[in-house]
Amino acid sequence: MKNFRPETICVQGGYTPGNGEPRQIPIVQSTTFKYATSEDMGKLFDLEANGYFYSRLQNPTCDYVAAKITALEGGTAGMLTSSGQAANFFALFNLASCGDHIVSSSSIYGGTFNLLDVTMRKMGIEVTFVSPDCTEEDLNAAFRPNTKAVFGETIANPALTVLDIEMFARAAHAHGVPLVVDNTFATPVGCRPMEWGADIVTHSTTKYMDGHGVAVGGAIVDSGNFDWMAHAEKFPGLCTPDESYHGITYAEKFGREGAFITKATAQLMRDFGCTPSPQSAFYLNLGLESLHVRMERHCENGQAVAEFLANHPKVECVHYCGLSGDPYHERAKKYLPKGSCGVVSFELKGGRSAAERFMKALKLAAIETHVADARTCCLNPATSTHRQMNDEQLKAAGVPAGLVRMSCGLESKYDLIDDIAQALEAVE
Ligand SMILES: *Cc1c(COP(=O)(O)O)cnc(C)c1O
């Protein structure tokens, strides 16, 4: 499947039925798998043979879908997790442990920021945040001898900044560590970060990949490009024997292609158990089958709404990298030539009260914390996710009181614009 185009992989990747087998992926709703002898089963436990024994670690339905996402990203191995949060935690904790350090873009999803800034710090992992617009010199200066990974988001949620993936990859590799990119908003239809040097890609599949707001989920894909053994002193977890797995050295036994995901499955999924359900994986696969068709429409609607807003007198400013005046437009042309996503954020003149009136008057766009599904929705951070902050604090955090984040769905762009136009009339 790796040689097919993304559109074909979306539809047919990951699962190829044999003669007389189901055309759609089967939902293997079973926690356990049967074996004839203890010896057969022992080989699985020792990672000597491929197969299933317990669905906390691996399940065929989940593996079909992981294989599709792996092919879409152009990687060599991948896994599903129960959420995007679990995917980012596993991807980073598979590289860094107590006493280590991570360099991350500061423009990332709030949940991931918290994971890095609070929870992983409690685990003894330090993080240095750098602006996504830093110079290469500033970026290089953020590294320490104990740095184990670099992290960023292709298109950041909610700031909509675009990451200079090539520059971040160059800095990571110059310091002998991999670049991990959260590609949730762009999806592999819009950008394949591995083509620009990213080593590991993560997803909250809850967003566009699912696309219908039905199942929370995550994914991790390894490019197979990073040479762990060449930096063995930095990555003892991959390059020295794992006593909890009969002395296996992942990088030796599974090579560049398989070491990272095998370790994440054998250790982290075993111990933390952030397991996706086969039923959820099936829903995710239904979403993936139309991802390429839907992304085109999400981008078209996002662009049309952004252009309409940019020309409206009641709008202070619009953030959307598809607009030629946007600070990230040049980067978007390079990394996202087919369009970015359907999420647009904009600031209304008149601040918090204008935003409240505007959103109340919308008929099609529902007020939700969710983004990136078929139905248009919107959020005013000042009155919801960031409501504990006063106007000054909001400004400092880059979310002014009048900011509205709108996730354009798959409806007619003309209806969306009409709805926005009538709601703007309600704003004084
Ligand atoms: C939503 C989101 C996450 C978290 O994913 P969940 O599936 O909600 O756990 C991580 N990264 C990005 C960019 C997101 O948008």
The ligand as an SDF file (V2000), in Angstrom:
LIG
                    3D

 15 15  0  0  0  0  0  0  0  0999 V2000
   -7.3390   17.2920   20.5290 C   0  0  0  0  0  0  0  0  0  0  0  0
   -5.8840   17.2990   20.3720 C   0  0  0  0  0  0  0  0  0  0  0  0
   -5.0530   16.4850   21.1660 C   0  0  0  0  0  0  0  0  0  0  0  0
   -5.6110   15.6110   22.2600 C   0  0  0  0  0  0  0  0  0  0  0  0
   -6.3380   14.5660   21.7050 O   0  0  0  0  0  0  0  0  0  0  0  0
   -7.5320   13.7780   22.4390 P   0  0  0  0  0  0  0  0  0  0  0  0
   -7.9300   12.7960   21.4070 O   0  0  0  0  0  0  0  0  0  0  0  0
   -8.5740   14.7900   22.7990 O   0  0  0  0  0  0  0  0  0  0  0  0
   -6.9400   13.1400   23.6580 O   0  0  0  0  0  0  0  0  0  0  0  0
   -3.7000   16.5050   20.9230 C   0  0  0  0  0  0  0  0  0  0  0  0
   -3.1600   17.2900   19.9640 N   0  0  0  0  0  0  0  0  0  0  0  0
   -3.9250   18.0860   19.1860 C   0  0  0  0  0  0  0  0  0  0  0  0
   -3.2840   18.9320   18.1510 C   0  0  0  0  0  0  0  0  0  0  0  0
   -5.3110   18.1270   19.3600 C   0  0  0  0  0  0  0  0  0  0  0  0
   -6.0610   18.9290   18.5910 O   0  0  0  0  0  0  0  0  0  0  0  0
  1  2  1  0
  2  3  1  0
  2 14  2  0
  3  4  1  0
  3 10  2  0
  4  5  1  0
  5  6  1  0
  6  7  2  0
  6  8  1  0
  6  9  1  0
 10 11  1  0
 11 12  2  0
 12 13  1  0
 12 14  1  0
 14 15  1  0
M  END
$$$$
